[in-house]
Each structure stands twice: as structure tokens, then as C-alpha cells.
Amino acid sequence: MAILRNVELWFARLDPKHPNSKYNKEQPTWELQIRTDSKADKEIWEKEAINVKLLVGKKGTENEGEPILKDGKKQWYATLRKKSVKRDGSKSEPVNVDGVGGIKINPNEIGNGSIGHVRTFAREYNLDGQDKVAHILMDVKVSKLIVYKYKGSSRENIDDIEGETMEIINPSEAPIDNDDF
């Protein structure tokens, strides 16, 4: 188990009801990219066997392949995931997401650049005779929330509509004759 402290949170896909199925329809995942510009943190991640990569410009951009600097420093990142379905076919518990001090937050509102602590579960496995370690995303505690406001995306939940009451019309006052059905 690793606890990664004060990491930048990017591209959070942590909605308990809607894991990301973009890359695998049968096995959607909850996922989060973590970033740091600290060489010491990068080394800690590597010691924990987390797959750390240098953040570079995307292919086809002006700075393709060049390190993307933050305040003049290189940045490193890792993507952490948790599968929504276990090997035996049962559903996994979603990633636990809240604020420091137990403050409840909406996982859909974690914007890029938010800061938090992340707990992973390290699972050792063997692939083609090579010992490897997979880090499963377990908990996210947000200490600095940059709120992401989505605009009418499919991630909105119809159950979140508040402030309305249902209008009830007596059948004798209804504009439609109910006997027609």
C-alpha cells in the first residue's frame, strides 16, 4: 500500500456510477492522473514501482516531445486505475473520494490542478516470467479543490435536480380524457 501525498490531480474519472469505458467497454475503470514537479516525489513513486513518465508535448504540437515545464521545472505523471469488475465477475467497490476532514465532495467536480492525497493497493503479479507490480487506486482525499463545472454533459445525474415540486392534477380537471387509453 502506498500513500502519495500532495499530488496534483488531473483527468479525474471517479464517478461511482460511471467508470470510464472509453478504452474497454467490458471492463470500465475509475482513473486518475497524478502529477508532480518534485524529483524527490518522482523517486518515491519509482521506489513504489509506479509507472512514472515525463510529461512532454503531444505529437503534432509545437512542443512535440519536449518536456512541459511548470514554473521552469519538469513534470512527471502516472495514471492510476481501478477496474469496476473483479476477475470473478463481481462488481468492485468504487474509489473512495472525499475532502480532507471527511468533507463530502462530488467526484465529478475535481478539476485539473486540484491537490490531494492518494492511496493505492500494490498487487504483485507475473507476466511472461517477469515480476511486476500493479497499483490499484483505492482512495482520494482532496485538500485543495479546483471545481470543474461541466456543461450539460452526460455525466449530469437527473436525480440531482432540486428545488422543483411535482404538480398533481385531479383526473376530473385533466385536459385529456383518461378513458381514451
C-alpha positions as CSV (number, residue, x, y, z in Angstrom):
1,M,0.0,0.0,0.0
2,A,1.3,3.4,-0.9
3,I,0.1,6.8,0.2
4,L,1.1,9.6,-2.2
5,R,0.8,12.9,-0.5
6,N,0.1,16.4,-2.0
7,V,-0.1,15.3,-5.6
8,E,-1.7,17.2,-8.4
9,L,-4.9,15.6,-9.6
10,W,-5.7,15.6,-13.3
11,F,-8.4,14.0,-15.5
12,A,-10.3,12.5,-12.6
13,R,-12.8,9.9,-13.8
14,L,-14.1,8.8,-10.4
15,D,-17.9,8.9,-10.6
16,P,-19.0,5.8,-8.7
17,K,-21.9,5.3,-11.2
18,H,-20.0,6.0,-14.4
19,P,-16.5,4.4,-14.6
20,N,-14.6,5.2,-17.9
21,S,-15.4,2.8,-20.7
22,K,-13.6,4.6,-23.4
23,Y,-10.8,2.1,-23.8
24,N,-12.6,-1.1,-22.6
25,K,-16.4,-1.4,-22.8
26,E,-16.4,-4.7,-20.9
27,Q,-14.1,-3.6,-18.1
28,P,-14.6,0.2,-17.4
29,T,-12.2,1.7,-14.9
30,W,-12.1,4.6,-12.4
31,E,-9.0,6.5,-13.1
32,L,-6.9,9.5,-12.1
33,Q,-3.7,11.0,-13.4
34,I,-1.3,12.3,-10.7
35,R,1.4,14.8,-11.4
36,T,4.4,16.2,-9.6
37,D,7.3,18.6,-10.4
38,S,9.3,17.3,-7.4
39,K,12.2,15.0,-8.2
40,A,12.0,13.6,-4.6
41,D,8.3,12.7,-5.1
42,K,9.2,11.1,-8.5
43,E,11.8,9.0,-6.9
44,I,9.4,7.9,-4.2
45,W,6.9,6.8,-6.9
46,E,9.5,4.9,-8.7
47,K,10.6,3.2,-5.5
48,E,7.0,2.1,-5.0
49,A,7.1,0.6,-8.6
50,I,4.6,3.1,-10.0
51,N,5.0,3.6,-13.8
52,V,6.2,7.3,-13.9
53,K,6.6,9.2,-17.1
54,L,7.9,12.6,-18.1
55,L,5.2,15.0,-19.2
56,V,6.0,16.0,-22.8
57,G,4.2,17.8,-25.6
58,K,1.8,15.7,-27.7
59,K,2.6,14.6,-31.2
60,G,1.7,17.2,-33.8
61,T,2.0,20.1,-31.4
62,E,4.6,22.9,-31.4
63,N,6.4,21.4,-28.5
64,E,6.2,17.8,-29.5
65,G,8.4,15.5,-27.4
66,E,9.7,18.4,-25.3
67,P,9.2,18.5,-21.5
68,I,6.3,20.6,-20.4
69,L,7.6,22.9,-17.7
70,K,5.7,24.2,-14.7
71,D,7.5,27.2,-13.1
72,G,10.6,26.2,-15.0
73,K,10.5,22.6,-13.6
74,K,9.9,19.3,-15.4
75,Q,6.8,17.4,-14.5
76,W,6.2,13.7,-14.1
77,Y,2.9,11.8,-14.1
78,A,1.4,8.4,-13.5
79,T,-2.1,7.1,-14.3
80,L,-3.8,5.1,-11.6
81,R,-6.8,2.9,-12.2
82,K,-9.3,0.6,-10.5
83,K,-11.3,-1.9,-12.5
84,S,-15.1,-1.8,-11.9
85,V,-15.5,-5.5,-12.3
86,K,-13.3,-8.1,-10.5
87,R,-11.9,-11.2,-12.1
88,D,-14.7,-13.3,-10.7
89,G,-17.3,-11.1,-12.4
90,S,-18.5,-9.3,-9.2
91,K,-18.6,-5.5,-9.0
92,S,-15.7,-3.7,-7.4
93,E,-16.3,-1.0,-4.8
94,P,-15.8,2.4,-6.3
95,V,-12.8,4.6,-5.4
96,N,-13.5,6.4,-2.1
97,V,-13.4,10.1,-2.8
98,D,-13.8,12.9,-0.2
99,G,-12.1,16.0,1.1
100,V,-9.7,16.3,4.0
101,G,-11.5,16.2,7.3
102,G,-14.3,13.9,5.9
103,I,-15.9,16.7,3.8
104,K,-18.1,15.1,1.1
105,I,-17.3,16.3,-2.4
106,N,-18.7,15.3,-5.8
107,P,-16.0,13.3,-7.6
108,N,-17.2,14.9,-10.9
109,E,-16.2,18.3,-9.6
110,I,-12.4,17.5,-9.2
111,G,-10.8,19.9,-11.7
112,N,-7.3,19.6,-13.2
113,G,-4.7,21.0,-10.8
114,S,-6.6,20.1,-7.6
115,I,-4.3,18.8,-4.8
116,G,-4.8,15.7,-2.7
117,H,-3.5,12.5,-1.2
118,V,-3.9,9.2,-3.0
119,R,-3.9,5.7,-1.5
120,T,-3.1,2.7,-3.7
121,F,-3.0,-1.0,-3.1
122,A,0.0,-2.7,-4.6
123,R,-0.6,-6.1,-6.2
124,E,2.3,-8.2,-7.4
125,Y,1.8,-10.4,-10.4
126,N,3.8,-12.3,-13.0
127,L,3.6,-11.5,-16.7
128,D,5.6,-13.7,-19.1
129,G,8.0,-14.7,-16.4
130,Q,8.6,-11.1,-15.2
131,D,7.5,-10.0,-11.7
132,K,5.5,-6.8,-11.9
133,V,3.5,-4.6,-9.5
134,A,0.1,-3.0,-10.3
135,H,-1.1,-0.1,-8.2
136,I,-4.9,-0.2,-7.7
137,L,-6.4,3.2,-6.9
138,M,-8.3,3.0,-3.6
139,D,-8.8,6.4,-2.0
140,V,-8.5,10.1,-2.9
141,K,-8.6,12.8,-0.2
142,V,-8.7,16.3,-1.8
143,S,-7.0,19.1,0.2
144,K,-7.3,21.8,-2.5
145,L,-10.3,21.6,-4.8
146,I,-10.4,23.4,-8.1
147,V,-14.0,22.9,-9.1
148,Y,-14.7,21.5,-12.5
149,K,-18.0,22.7,-13.8
150,Y,-19.4,20.5,-16.6
151,K,-21.9,22.0,-19.0
152,G,-24.8,19.7,-19.6
153,S,-22.6,16.7,-20.1
154,S,-23.9,13.1,-20.0
155,R,-22.3,12.9,-16.5
156,E,-25.1,15.0,-15.0
157,N,-27.5,13.0,-13.0
158,I,-31.2,13.6,-13.4
159,D,-31.6,12.7,-9.6
160,D,-29.6,15.9,-8.8
161,I,-32.4,18.2,-9.9
162,E,-33.6,20.1,-6.8
163,G,-36.0,22.9,-6.0
164,E,-38.9,21.6,-8.0
165,T,-42.2,20.0,-6.9
166,M,-44.4,17.7,-8.8
167,E,-47.7,19.2,-10.0
168,I,-50.6,16.8,-9.4
169,I,-53.8,17.4,-11.4
170,N,-57.1,15.8,-10.3
171,P,-58.4,13.5,-13.0
172,S,-61.6,15.5,-13.3
173,E,-59.5,18.6,-14.2
174,A,-57.2,16.9,-16.6
175,P,-57.1,18.2,-20.1
176,I,-57.0,14.7,-21.6
177,D,-59.9,12.2,-21.3
178,N,-58.3,9.3,-19.4
179,D,-61.0,6.9,-20.8
180,D,-59.2,7.2,-24.2
181,F,-56.3,5.0,-23.0
